[in-house]
């Protein structure tokens, strides 16, 4: 599978970034292709330690990039202001279960 992970600050130290790194390592070991997308460029020592994410301009660009990468699934590790319009299967890991993103995140 071609899997994408998106979060603002995806390679910040600790927190969700640690989880993303851990599951991505397992996904790669299982033979999947993994791409990382972020709204912020990686800087400093982080840029030497991890795969650089594709920097997206905004939420619309995020889904355009996901489609261009031919992702089978895009895992959102944070909020977005818009849902994709038939571009890519999307799942969301969010704390706020009542979010509109969670309600509509499994549509193709």
For each residue, the residues with C-beta under 8 A, 3 or more apart:
1: 27 32 33 72 73
2: 32 33 35 69 70 71 72 73
3: 27 32 33 34 35 71 72 73 74 75
4: 34 35 36 37 66 69 71 73 74 75 88
5: 10 20 24 34 35 36 37 74 75 77
6: 10 36 37 38 56 62 66 74 75 76 77 78 80
7: 10 16 17 20 38 76 77 78
8: 38 39 40 78
9: 12 17 38 40
10: 5 6 7 17 20 36 37 38 53 77
11: 17 36 38 42 46 49 50 53
12: 9 15 17 46
13: 17 46
14: 17 18
15: 12 18 19
16: 7 19 20 77 78 93
17: 7 9 10 11 12 13 14 20 21
18: 14 15 21 22
19: 15 16 22 23
20: 5 7 10 16 17 23 24 36 77
21: 17 18 24 25 50
22: 18 19 25 26
23: 19 20 26 27
24: 5 20 21 27 28 34 36
25: 21 22 28 29
26: 22 23 29 30
27: 1 3 23 24 30 32 34
28: 24 25 31 32 34
29: 25 26
30: 26 27
31: 28
32: 1 2 3 27 28
33: 1 2 3
34: 3 4 5 24 27 28 51
35: 2 3 4 5 54 69 71
36: 4 5 6 10 11 20 24 50 51 52 53 54
37: 4 5 6 10 53 54 55 56 62 65 66 74
38: 6 7 8 9 10 11 41 42 53 54 55 56
39: 8 55 56 57 58 62
40: 8 9 55
41: 38 55
42: 11 38 46 47 50 52 53
43: 46 47
44: 47
45: 48 49
46: 11 12 13 42 43 49 50
47: 42 43 44 50 52
48: 45
49: 11 45 46
50: 11 21 36 42 46 47
51: 34 36
52: 36 42 47
53: 10 11 36 37 38 42
54: 35 36 37 38 65 69
55: 37 38 39 40 41
56: 6 37 38 39 59 61 62 65
57: 39 60 61
58: 39 61 62
59: 56 62 63 80 81 82
60: 57 63 64 82
61: 56 57 58 64 65
62: 6 37 39 56 58 59 65 66 74 80
63: 59 60 66 67 74 82 84 85 87 88 90
64: 60 61 67 68 87
65: 37 54 56 61 62 68 69
66: 4 6 37 62 63 69 71 74 84 87 88 90
67: 63 64 70 71 87 88
68: 64 65
69: 2 4 35 54 65 66
70: 2 67
71: 2 3 4 35 66 67 74 88 89
72: 1 2 3 89
73: 1 2 3 4 88 89 90 91
74: 3 4 5 6 37 62 63 66 71 84 88 89 90 91
75: 3 4 5 6 90 91 92 93
76: 6 7 79 80 90 91 92 93 94 101 105
77: 5 6 7 10 16 20 93
78: 6 7 8 16 94
79: 76 94 96 99 101
80: 6 59 62 76 83 101
81: 59
82: 59 60 63
83: 80 90 100 101 104 105 107
84: 63 66 74 87 88 90 107
85: 63
86: 107 108
87: 63 64 66 67 84
88: 4 63 66 67 71 73 74 84
89: 71 72 73 74 106 108
90: 63 66 73 74 75 76 83 84 105 106 107
91: 73 74 75 76 105 106
92: 75 76 99 101 102 105
93: 16 75 76 77
94: 76 78 79 97 99 101 102
95:
96: 79 99 102
97: 94 102
98: 102
99: 79 92 94 96 102 103
100: 83 103 104
101: 76 79 80 83 92 94 104 105
102: 92 94 96 97 98 99 105
103: 99 100
104: 83 100 101 107
105: 76 83 90 91 92 101 102
106: 89 90 91
107: 83 84 86 90 104
108: 86 89
